Amino acid sequence: MAGKKLDRTHARTALEVVRESPTIALITVAPAVVVFGVVWWLFGFWAAILLALVFGVAAVATQKLR
C-alpha cells in the first residue's frame, strides 16, 4: 500500500462490512466499552470521559507523528 490514508473505496468497504455483520464492529469496540465502564464505576463519569479524551488525543497524535 503506497499511502496510509483511507480512500473512498476502503471506507465504503469497511462500512459495508459493518452493515452486513455488526458483530464484527461489536467485538472490535467491546474492550473499549468495558474499560470505559470500569473506569466509570471506579472513578465516575467525568473521569471516564477524560480518560477517553486523553486516549483519543494520544491516538491522533501518534498517527500524526508517523
Secondary structure, DSSP 8 states (H G I E B T S, - for coil): ----S--HHHHHHHHHHHHH-HHHHHHHHHHHHHHHHHHHHHH-HHHHHHHHHHHHHHHHHHHHH-
